[in-house]
């Protein structure tokens, strides 16, 4: 009651104060900026955002509003007659008034409104989000166009933004050049065939006309690595951070058709230790374990746990295997290195190690997720690379890549990390589709 009387007194003073002939234009503030003001002193401000709640009492109207800049709402207090009829939960508003000290302990400031304008009304009956209702994630996934307005999904996207900025800052501080690699490319970097082909929507072609829009088959990129290697030959340390696409026929909570990858390439890297150090520095504060692929297979074979996919040397590690290895090592990050030659793409460096033919590749496995990122030394020896591409029938396609080994090549390597997997790892999110702004290719909605 005391708080309400204080509010009424402030509102009367605001409404009865004489208006100067040339009133100063109120300062436009974000909600976060308004909440951070320590000594408001009744400054005139304007705030724009969306209504989170409306509560009208006999003598005072309370409105909570937010513009997405803060998890905390800004409380607006006003005379009940000041609120238009369209002022409802979900509507967009512009509020002008005086920022004052709040009499309540839970908030430092509040906005004593002098004018409330509804910019866009909201049909509360049709609006999928309901006032004072906790919506489970399964429900929110059905409405990707409005789910970002909830506290839970909004917080995840703010964290995604901060993580993005931190990654760019890390590479910049460590002397890496940021490169934008092509999204449409003729390269199938991973060689797995899980690619989206790009063609013109106009399928009609004249007789004798090239059947491909780009003269050659073109695809959505699965990795920027090959292009990064070109740049590493000029700038030593380069990275890219952009969208990649995989036509993996899976709708599980661990898979995305479109996701972001952080990839880096380093010239003059002569051992896997250089690559592992680049991935661990500033990202992992805990100790980690390293084991070879061969050792990992032996651990899996001795396990009492029954696996869906039987572990055998020469077969790829499945997610169930990766998670078991992390659990076996005490739920701490594990590096698995030296994978079988035939499992990995052509660009990975041949270890020349006899019967168990391996390449200098490494994957980082982390709790709950499995593989977080993978890397390798690249095959910098001209003859080895050319020979392997000949056997694969790809020598003509990648002649430009072979040429790089003739023009001042250096020992080099790099790694890639799925950004959404990284977010899932650090945030403990169960469904990977909850850390992307628009789940375009989820089973529940195509936006």
N, C-alpha and C positions, 0 to 999 in steps of 0.2 A: 504493500500500500504506500509506503514512504517513497519507494522508487517511482510509482505511478504519479504521485503528487509532484515530485521533482520534474518529471517529464512534462506534465501539464503546465507547470510554471514556465519551463523553457519554451514550450510551444507558444504560450500566450505572448511572451516577450518577443519571440521571433515574428509573430504575426502582427504585433502592435508597433514594432519598430518602424520609424519613418523611413521611407524609401528615398534615397538621394536621386537627383535628376539623372545623373550618369552613373548608374551602379556598375561596379567592377564586374567583369566577366568571371564567373566562378571557375576555379581551377579544376580541370578534369583529372581525376585520380582513378587508378585501378583499386579494386577492393583491397588487395595486398598492401598497396601504398597507404591507403587510408588507415588500415589496422596497425600499421607500423608507426603512425604519428604518436609521439609520446606526450606532447603538450599541444592539444588541438586549438585552444584559445578561440573557439568559435569561428574558425576560418571558413569562408564560403567555398564550397566544393560542388562538383557534379560527378556522379557515379552512374555508370551504365552496366546493366547485367540482367540476370534472370531471377525471378522470384522463387525462392526455395520454400517459403511459408508466409502465410498471412493470418494475423490474429487480431480481431477487432474487439476492443472493450468499449465501455460506455464513453470514456473520455479520451481514449488514446488508441491509435492504430499501430500495431507492430508488424513490420515486414522484414524478413530475412532475405538478403539478396547476395548473389555471387556472380562473378564474371569469369570464373575459371582460373584466376590468378592465385587463388588461395584455397586451402581446404576449409578454412574457417569462413563463416558468413559474416557480412556486415549487417548489424541491426539498424533498421530505419524506424524512427518514431515520428508519428504525424497525428494531426487532428483527424478524427474519423471522417469528417466531411471532405478531406483532401484526397482520399482514395477513390479513383474512378471505378465504375462498376466492372470494367474489364480487368481489374487488378486481381489476378488469380495465380495459383500455383502454376509455374511453368511459363508465365508471360514474360516478355522482355520489357524492361522499363528503363527510364532515365530519371534520376532523382537529383534535385538541387536542394541545397540547404546548408546548415552550419554543422561542422564537425565539432562535437562537444565531448567533454569527459563523461563517461558513463557512470551512473551511481551503482552499477552492479559489479560484483567482484570478478565475475567470469569474463568480463570484457573491459578493455581499456577505454574505447571510444564508441560512440554511436552517432548516427546522422539524424539531426533534427530537420525533418523535411519541410521545405517551403513550397515545393512544387513536385508533383509526381506525374510523369507522362508515360502511359502505356504505349510502347513502340510497336509491339506485336502481341495481340491477345493469344491465349492458349485455350483450346477446347479441352477442358479437364476430363470430360467423359471419354474422349477418344485418345487422349494422351496415354501412352503405354505405362509411364511412370506415375505412381500414385502417391499422394501426400501421406507421410507418416507410415510408409510401408517398406519393409525390408525385402527387396527383390533378390532371390537367389540367382547365382550366375547362370544357371541353365535357362532361366526366364529371360535374363538380359541378353543372352546370345541370340535370341530371336529378333532383337531390335538393335542391330548394329548402328543405325542412324541416330539413336538417342541415348544409347548406353553410356556414352562418354560423359553424360551429365550427372551420373551417379558418383558418389564419393569414392567408391572402391575402384571403379574403372578409371575415373579421373585421376586418382592418386597413382595408379599404375602408369598412365601416360605421362604424368609429370616426372616420374622416376625414369621412364624411358628417355625423356628429353634430357634429363640431367646426365644419364649414362652416356648418351650420344655426345654431349659436350665434353665429358670427361675423357672419352676415347680420343676425340680430336685433339684435346689439350695434351694428352700423353704423347701422341705421335709428334705433335708440333714441338713440344719441349725436348724431345729426343732426336730432333733433326731430320724427321721424315718429311718428304714432299708428298702432298695430297694430289692424287691423280684421279680424274674421272675416266673410268674405262667404259668401253661401249656396252650398251644394253642389247643391241642387235648385232650379232656376230656370226661368222661362218665357222667358228671354232666350237667343237664339242670337247671342252677342256678335260672333263672327267672320263670321257670315253665310255660312259655307261648307257648312253642312248636315252636317258631320261630327260628329254629336251622338248621344248615347244617350238615348232617350226613356224616361221613368220612368212605369210604370203598376203598379197593384196586381196581385199574382199571381192574385187571384180575378177571372177574366175574365167571370164571369157577371153580367149587368146586367139589372135589371128593365126592362120596356118603358117607354120615355119617360124613363128615367134618364140622367143626364149620362154620356157614355161615358168621361169622364176623371176620375180620382181627385181631382185638384186643380181641377176645373171647367174648366181650360184645359190645353192640352198642356204638359207639364213635362219638363225635360231635366237630365241631369247637366251641371254647369257646364263650359264651355270656357275661361272667364276671369271673374275678379271685377272687371274694369275698370269696367263701367257702375255697379256698386254703389260702387266706390271714388270715382267722380266725385261721387256724392251726398255722401259723407263729406268729400271735399276742399272742398266748398262750405261746410263748417262748421269744419274743422280745418286747412285750408291744405295740410298735408303728411301723407299717409296711405300705408299699404302693407298688403298682405296676403301671406301665405305659406301656401299650402294646396294640396290636391289638385285637379287638373283632369282632364278626360276628353276624348279625341278618338276618334271611330269611324273612324279612318284604316285602311283595309283593307290593312295591311302588317305582315309579320312579320319585317322586317329588323332588323339589330342596331342600327339608329338610331331605331327607333320603339317607343313605349309607348302602350298604351291609357289607362293611368292614370299621371300624373306630377305633380310638384309645380311650382308656378309662384311666382316672386317678382314681385309687381307693385306699382307705386307711382304715385301721382298727386300733382301739384304745382299748386296754384293760383298765379296771377300769373306763369306761365311764358309768355313772349311770343315765344320763338324756339326753334328746334331745338337751338341751342347749350346752352340751359338743360337740355334733356333729355339730351343727350350727356354733359354734364359730370356730371350725376347718376349716369350709368351707369359712367363711367370712374373717378371719384374713389375712391381707396383700393383699387380692384379691379385696375386696370392700372397698372403702373409703367413700361411701355414707351411710346414714342411711337406715334402712330396716324395713319392717313391717312383723309381724307374725300374722297369723290367722289360726284357725283350719279348717279342711276340712268341717265340718258342717257349720261354719260361711261363708266359701267360697261358698257353695251351696246356702245359703240364699242370698248372694250378687248377684249371677248369676240369681236366680229366680226373684229378684226384677228389674233386668236390663231391660231397654226398647229395647235393641238390640235383634233381633231375631237370634237364634243360629241354626246351622244345626243339632247339637245334643242337645236335650233337657236336661238341667241339672236336675239330680235327685240324691237324697242321695243313695249311694250304687253303683253308676256308676262312671267310671273313668273320670277324667278331660281330655278334648280334648284340642288341641292346641288353638282353638278359645276361650275356656274358660280361659286358662292360660293367654293369651294375654289381655283379657278383665280385668281380676283381676289386672294385672299390671297397665293397663290404669286407672282403677278405683281408684287405690292407688296413682296416680300421677306420673306414669312412673318411679317408683323406685322399687328395688328388693323386692320380697315378699316371705316369708317362709310360706308354707302351711303344717300343721302337723296333726297327728292323723287321718290316713286314715282308711276306713272300713276294717275290718279283712279279709273279703273274697276277697278283691281286691289285696292284697299283698302276696308275697311269704311266704313260711312256716317258714323262718328263722327270721322273724320280731317279736318283743316282744309283746305279748298279754297285752293290757292295763287293761283287766278285768273290763270294765266299763259299764256292764249291757246291756240294750236293744240295744243301738247303739254301737255294738261291734267294737272296733278299735284297731289298733296297733300303736306302737311308731315309726312312719315313718314320714319323712319330705322331701319335695321337694322345691328347690329354683327356683323361677320364675323370669325371667329378661325381660326387654323390647325387643321387636322385635323377640325374640327367643321363649319365653315360658319357659319350664323346662330346666334348665341348668344342675343341678345335683340333685341327690336324695340320701337319706341315712336313717338309722334307728338304733335303739338299736336292738341288736340281742337277740334272745330268749336264755338266759343262763340257764334257769331252765329245768333240765333233764326231768321231768315228763310232762311238758307242750309241749316240743318239741317232745318227743316220741309219745304222744297222737295225736298230729296233723299229724305226719308222718304216723302213723297207719291208720288214717282216709283217708289219701291220697293214701294209699297202697305203700308207699315209705320207710317203716321202714328198710327193708333189704338193699335197695340201699344206704341209708345214715346212716348205723349203725356206720360207722367210725365218722360221724359228731355228732351223739348222744353221742358216747364215750367221745368226748372232754368235755362234761358237767360232766363227772365223774372224770376227772383227773386235778383237780386244776382250774376249770373254774372261770372266773371273769365276772362281768357285763362288757359288751363291745359293741361297735358299730362301724359303719363306713359309708363311702359315696363313690359315684362314680360320675365322671363328664366326659361327652363326650368331648374329646379334640377339635374336629372339631366344635362342638357347641360353645365351649368357644371362639375359633378363630372368628367364625361368630359374636359372641356377641361383642367382643372388637374391631373388624375391621369394623363392619357394612356391611359385605358381604351378598348379597341377596341369592346367590346360594351356598349351602354348598360344592358342588363339585369343587368350585374354590379355596378351601383352602387345597386340597389334591394333592400330587405330581402326582398320576396317577389315573384318574377317571375310574377304571376298569369296574365298573358295572353301568355306566350312560346309559341312553337310546340311546345316540348318538354313543358310541364307547365302544368296549370291547377290551382292550389292553392285 
